[in-house]
Amino acid sequence: MEDFATTLTEALDRAAAGAAGLTFHDSRGAVEHTLSYSDLRDQAVVLARRLRGAGLVPGERVAVIAETRSEFVKVFFGCQYAGLVPVPLNASVNLGGRDAYVRQLAFLLENSEARAFFGSAGFAEFMLEAATGVALRFVGTLDAFEAAHAPTGELATVTPADDAYVQYTSGSTRVARGVLMTQRAVMTNLAQILFDGLCVTPEDRFFSWLPFYHDMGLVGKLLTPIAGGLPVAYLDSRHFALRPRLWLKLVQDSRATISFGPSFGYGLCARRLREGEGAGYDLSAWRIAGIGAEMIRKRTIQEFVAAVEGSGFDARSLLPCYGMAEVGLAISFSPLASGVRADVIDRARCVENRVAIPACARAKGATLEFVYCGRPLAGVTVEIRGARGERLPDRAIGAVWARTDSVMTGYLNNPEATREALHGPWLNTGDLGYMIDGNLVITGREKDLIIVHGRNYWPQDLEYIAEQYPGVRSGDAMAFALEDGDVGERVVMLVQCRETDLDQREKMRNQIESRVRAEFGCDCLVELVEAHALPRTSSGKPSRSRARADYAASRGLFGGLDRASDREADRGWQQAPIRAQAVG
């Protein structure tokens, strides 16, 4: 690590001396384009001269639609050599949400104070509309820019203290926050990931379907391979969503040793595989199957392992981890070759006292299960803190705080959010969890915790009840609290339903409500929405805050939740106010 690169330009310079590079696959899995690190560096340097020649000044920001294409990578590193700060933007248009997507782009252009805006021809209409009234030197495709500007500018001298990029942490314009990372910070985290988390070797190969506008895709599967000088192959996340089995085929064909995904990605693969079909793949080279980006569900991962039985996949290669864009990417990694481990705890004591006490072996139905997310990486310190900021002992549930040299500078143009998150060298992650003998366990987002009549409920617990109903899949439910003008806070759960028979729908709703009441003593209003209706963030995480806001707006709340009128609305099947953000 002592001889590790100190900037992203130095990292690419070093990678360019080797033979590795990037491979992009099309929607059928065929190789569409390859780009060696040597060619990437040469093209990025020429582009940097064009950017400077067009009048862009070091330190200015450049927005770019982060499609899984070589053009994005070229713009990203062209900015690095020019001393500009790239701002990757969401490349996922909400289903039926053209206007919302344009508003999102317009907000991010304004918030980031971008001076140029790049994207492919397929996004041109959105870009031009979003850029209306914004002071930009250029809006359009990379080809158009290169045709209009000669490489006459000077390259910048890049230092570790310079800004490296801005990573927006949410797809929602209401809460989007731009994480500003320096070269020193991101290079620190890349070294931690490569040498402590992954323990890479020269034989390693990466494969990814994760989007570049998410930290796991950008930092984990673009910058990490480049910093390690290792080859990486890509599948657009939209293609993965349509053909999840391509993940397995391309891991097999590329002989990838490292590939990551969130729980829902493993679950989607498992559901698309017929019984015995997984044995047709050769996944024996896959030594690290990382899991992160959302709450890790052990059951979902077990279903994946069962689905690929006979493929040579080793369940010990599964590697739960934890992190966030505010530190670059990674905070903790599970030990290599240890698989998924879970802590089974007493539900009542967790809910009432916020302590994680191991459940009795004979306990039935009164337990919670949380997956170990590993130990903090070298150079990272994690503490669990109480409401007054005091450090809590093992198994006490509290806020997760982290200290590392890779922490962000702050949220771009958002001093209030920065003050909430950064406290000296410490970052308040906004997550809840606990420690066990140096291992971190995440229990959920602090802002998602449901508190009704003085009792705490984990939304994942309520959602799990719904997911046990026939036909309801993992990720099909979202629970949250909503203000009821008559009785105060009320628990609401939205459940994606594929059933069209009205009587069966009523039965489903009543049974889920009854099971939640029996299990938790909690009155929960269950509403059925159409398939793919629940909102997710750009990384595929459930966005309960957006679901809550959209549901409230669609009902004309906050006034009161009326059971009879809600039921009547559903009779007309008009219940799709919430549109899904396409994952990938």
N, C-alpha and C positions, 0 to 999 in steps of 0.2 A: 504493500500500500504506500510505502514511502516514495516510490517512483511513479505513482499514479498521476494521470493527467489532472491539471488544475482548472481547466476550462473545457467547454464542449468543443471548441475549435481544435484545441490540442488533442482531445480524444479522437476526433475524426482524422486529424493529421496522422496519428499513430495507427489507427485502423486502416488507413489508406495504404500503408506500407505492406499490408498482408493481402491475401487472396479472397477474403470473405466479402459478403455483401448481402443485399436484400433481394428477395424473390416475392413477386406478387402473383397470386392465383386468381383466376376468374370464377364466375358463379358455378362452373362445373368442376372446378378443381384443377383445370389445366394451367400451366405456367403462362402468364400473360406478359410479364416483364421482369427483367433482372437488372440490377444496378449494383456494381461493385462499389465498395467503399472508396476505392481510388477514383472511379468515375464520379461518384457523388461529390467527393471533395473538389475535383476539378470544376464540375458544373456549378457547385455552390460558390466557389471563389469568383467565377465569371459573373454569376448573378449578383453577388455582393457588389462588384464594381458597377453593375448596371443600377442597382438600388441607390448607391451613393451618387452616381452620375445623374440620377433623376431628381436629386436635390434632397433626399432623405438624410437626416442628420443622426449620428450615433446617439442612442438613448431613446429615439422615437420608437413608437410601437406600430407593428404591422399585423393586421388581422388576416387570418387565413382559414377558410373552411377546411376542417381537418378530415378530409376523406382519406380512406386507406389507399393512397396512390403515391407514386414516386414524386409527383409534382409537389405534394405537401412537404415531403421530406426535403426536397430541394429548396423550397422557400424557407423552411424552418432553418436550415443550415446556411442558406444565403444570408439570412438576417444575422446569424451568429458572426460570420466573417465581416459583415458590414457594421457590426456594433449596434444593430437594431434589435428590438425586443419582439419576438413573434408572439402572437396571441391566438392560439388554436381555438376555433369556434365550432360549436356543435354542428355535425353534418347530418343529423337525424331530424327530419321533418315530421312533426306530429301527424298522426292519422287524422285527416280532415282538418288539419290545423295550419293551413297555409298562412293566414293572417297572423296567427299567434307566432309562427316562426319568424315572419318578417319583423314583428314587433320585438321579438327576442334579439334578432340580429341588430336592429336599430339601437336597442338599449345597450348592448355590449359594445357596439362601435362608439357610442357616446361615452360610456363608462371607461373604456380603455383609452380613449383619446387617440385612436388609431389614425395614422396618416396615410395608410394604403390598405387595400382590401383585395385579397386574392381568393379565387375559387375557380372551379371548373365550369365549363359552359352550361352544364346542367343546373347550376345554381345561379346563373347570370340574372334571371328575372328577379329572384329574391334579393340578390345583392344590390341591384340597381335601385329597387324600391326602398330597401333598408337604408341605403346611403344618401337618400334624398335629404338635402340640407346639412349634410356632414362635410366638414372641410377635409377632403381627401385629395391627395396628389394623384391617386390612381385607384380605379375600381375595375376589375376584370380578371381575365385568365392570365396565366403565366406566359403562354405563347404570345398573347397580345402585348404584354409588357416587354418581352424580349425583342419583339419586332420594332417597338417604338423607342427603345433606349439602348444606347451603345455602352459598352463596359469601360467607361472613362473615369470612374471614381476611384478613390484610394481605399484600400482595406483598413479596417480599424485595428488598433492594438487592444486586444481583449484581455482584461485582468480578472482575477477571481472575485473582485469586489463588484464587478459590473452585473447589471440585471441580465438574467439568462432568458426568461420567458414569463408569461402570465398564464396561469391555468385557472379557468373558471370552474367552480366546484359544484354548480347546479345548473340544470336546464331551465329553471324558473326565473323569470325576470324579477319576481318579487324578492328572491333571496340570493340571486346570483352574486358570488363574491370572487373577485379576481385575486388569486394567490400569486404574489410577486416573489419569485425565487432568484437568488443570485447564483452566479457561476460556482462560487465556493460551496454554497448550500447544496446544490444539486449534485455536484461532484462528490461531496462528502457522502450523500446517501447512495450514490451509485457504487462507491467503493464498499460501503457496508453491505449492500445487496450482493454484489459479485463475490466478495471474499469471505464474508461471515455468514450470509444467508444462504447463498447457492453453492459456495465452494466450487466455482466453475473450473473446468479443465479445458485444454485446447480442443478436445473432442466434442465439446457440447455444441448443440444446435438448438435454436429457439424456433417455436412456431406460435403464432398468435392470430386470433380473430377479434381481439379487443380494439375498440376505436381509439384513434389518436387524440380525440378530445377528452379522453379520460386519463387520469394519472397512471392507472395500471397499463394502459395501452401506450401512452407517450413515454413515460419514464421507464416502466417495467419492460416494455417489449420493443422500444425503438432506441432510447438512449442507453439502456443497459447493454444490449448486444454490441452497439457501436463502441461503448467505453471498454468492453471486453474484447473487441476485435473478433467477435464471433458471428457466424451466419444466422440469419433469421428469415423465416418465410411468413407470408401474410395471406389471410382470407378476409375480405370485407365482412364486417359484422352483420350487414344486411344479408349477405349470402349465407352466413352461418345460421341466422334466424330462420331462413327458408329451408336450408338443408343442413341440419345440425350434424349429421353423420359425416359430413366433409371434414369436420374437426378430426375425427378418428382416422379417416383415409389419408389426410395430409400429414398428420403426425406419423403415420405408418410410412408413407411414401418418402417423406423428407428425412426419416430416421431422427426426428426431433427428440431431444433428451429433456427439454424444458418447455413446458406450456402451462399457462395459468388460465383460470376462469372463475367467475363467481358461481355460487351454488346453483343458481337457476340454469346456468349453461350446462353443468353436469346433469341436472335433472331433465333438461330438454333433450339431451342426447339419449338418456336412458329411456324416455318415453317413445322416442322414434325408432328404437331398436326392437325388432320382433324377437321372441324367445329363441335363443341359440344363435342369433345373427351376429352378436358381438364376437363370437369365437372366430369369425371370418377375418378379423383384423389381426395384424401383428403389431402389438403395442409394447413389445418387450424392451425397446430402447428408451421408453419414456421413464426417466429416472426421477423427475420432479414434476408432479402434477399439482401445481399451486392452487389454493383456494382463498379467495378474499373478495373485497369490494362490497360485501354485504354480510348480514348475519349468516353464519355457516350452519346449515342444518344437517346433522349427522345422518338422518334418515334418507335425505336426498342423495347424499354421497354413497351410502350403502346401496341404494338402488342402482347407481351408476356402476359400482363395483360388480354387482350381480349381473348387470346387463352386458358387461364386457368379459365375463368369465370365459376362459379358454383362449383369450387373446394374448396372453403373456403379460398382461398388466398386473403389476404388483401393488396391492393396496397400501403397502408401506411407502410407496412413492408419493402418496397424497400429503400435501404440506399446507396446513392452515397457517395463515399469516394475518397481520393486522397493520394498517397504516392509513395514510390520508395525504391529500395533495399538499397540505400545510407543512409537511416535512419532506416534500419531494414525492415520496411514495411509502416507504416501509418504516415501521416502528418495531415490530417483532416478527420472528420467523420460528416455526416449530423446528425441532431437530430433524436433520435429514434421516430418511428411512425409518421414521417412527410412526407414520400413518396418522389417522384421526383419533384423538383421545377426547373423551367427554367427561364432564363432572356432573354427577346426578345428585341434586340437592333437594332438601325439604322445601316444598312450595310454600307452606304456610309461614315458616320462619323467614323465608326470602321476602314474601309480600309484606308481612307485618313488621319485621325488624330490619329488613335490608341486610341480612347476613346469609351467606351461602354455607349452610350446614349439610354435610353429607347425609343423604337419605338412608334410612334403615333398609337393609337388604330385603325385608318383607313388605316394604311400603308398596301400596297399590294405588295408582291414580293420583297420588298427592306429591308428585315430584316434578322437577324441572331439569332439563338437560342442556348444558352449555358446553361448547367445544373449546378446548385449550387452543390459544392462538400463539403459543410459544413464548420464548424468552426475548427480552429486548435485545436488539442488535448491538454489536460492539460500539461503544460511544453513545448509546442511548440510555437514559434513565427514565423509568416510569414510576409514578406514585399514584396511589388511590387516595383521594381526599374527600373529606366530609363537607357539609354545608358551610362550615366556618373556615374552611381551608386547611383543617388539621389533617395530618397524614393518618390513614387508617391501617389497622393491622390486616394480616391475611384473612381472607374470606369475608371481610366487611365490604359491602357494595357501596361504591361512591363514584365520584367523577374521576375519569382517567386523565392524568396530566403527564406530559412528556417533556424532557429536556434533551436536546441534541444540537450539534452544530449545523444540522441541515434544516432547522426551522426557518420558515418564510420570513421575509422582511415585514410583511403585513398584507392586508387586503387593499388592493389598489383603490385609491380614492374613497376609502371607507374607514375613516379613523375610529368611528364608534365601534364597529365590528372588530377592528384591530385591538382596541383597548379591552374588549371582552375576552379575546382569545389569548393575547400575549401579556404575560406578567413577568417582566424581566426576561431571564433565559427560558422561562417555562411556557408551554402551550397547554391551554385548556382545550382538550380535544372535543368536548361536547358529548362524549360517550360515557356510558356507565359500565363498570366492570369491577373485578376483584382480582387479587393475586393469590396464587397457591405455590409456595416454595419457589418463587422467582418466575413462575409462569403466569401470563396474562390471560384472563377470561373476560370476554366482552358479553354484556347482557343486553345492550340495546342503546339507542340514542336517548340522551337525557330529555330532549324536547318531545320525544314520542311517548314517554311514560304517562300512563293514564292514571289520574288521581280523582276518584269520585267518592264523596262522603268520607274523606280521610283515608281511604284505602288505595294502595298502589296496585296497578295491574300492568303487566307487560303485554303490549299489543300482540307479540308473537304467541303468547299463550292462548289468547282468545282466538287468534287466527288459526292456530293449530286445531282447535275444536272444529272449526268449519272445514278444514282440509281433510278431516276424517270422514266427511259425508261423501257417499258415492258420487263420483263425477267431478268432485272439486279437487283441483290440483294444488300442489305446493305453489304459493305465490298468488293464488286466486282470491285471497281475502286481505282486507286492510281494516284495522280497527283504530278508532281514535275517539277522543272526547269532544263533545260539542255542547255549547251553551244552550240550554232549554229555558226559555223565559219563565216557565212555570216552576220547574223543580231544580234549576241550576245545571251543573254538569251532567251530561248524559252520554253513555257509551253507545257508539254507533259502529256497526261493522258492515262494510260493503263487500259483497261476495259475487264474483263473476259466475254467471249461471248459463249453461248451454241448453237447459231444459225449456221447452216452449209451452208445455201443457200447464195451464194456469193452476189447476188443482195440485199438480205435483210441485209446482213452484211454492204454493202456499204451505204445503206439507214440509218442504225443505226448509223454508224460513222458520216455521214454528218449531221444528225439531232442533235446529241449530240454536235458536233462542233458549229452548228448554235445556239443552245440554250445557250451554254457557251458564245458565242460572244454577243448574245442579252442581256444576263443577266449581264455580267461583262465588255463588251467591250474589251474582251481579245481573241486573236487568240490562239487556243489550238489545238495541233496536237493529235488526238485521235487514238490510236492503239488498235486493238482487239487481245486479247490473249486467250488461251484456259482456260477452267474452272480449278480452283485450281492452276493456274500458278503464282499468285502474292505471293511474299515472305513475310513471317511473322517472327517475333521474336519468341523465345521459349515460350513466354507467349501468343502468338496469336495476338500481336499488328501488325498493318501494318508496314512493314519496307520499307519506301519510299526511304531511302538512298540505300538500297540494290537493290530495283527495278530500281533506276536511274543508278547505277553502272552496273547492269546486262544488262540493255537495251542498254546502251552506248557501252558496250563490244560486244554485239551481233550484233550491227550495224557498228562496226569498227569506232566508233566515238572516238575522237572529230574531225569532219571534217565539215560536214554540213548535215542537215536533208533534204532529197530530197523527196518531196511528191510523185512523180510518181514512183520512185523506191521502196518506202515503200509500195505503193499500189500494185505494181506488186509482191512483195515478199509475200504479204498476199494472192494473188490469188493462190499461190501454197500451202497455209496453212502450211508454214514452221515456223510459228511465235510462237514457244514455247521455247525461249532461257531461260526463267525464270521458274524455277521449284519451286513448293510450298514446304515450310517446313510444314510437317503434324502437325496440331495443336493437341498437345497431343500425 
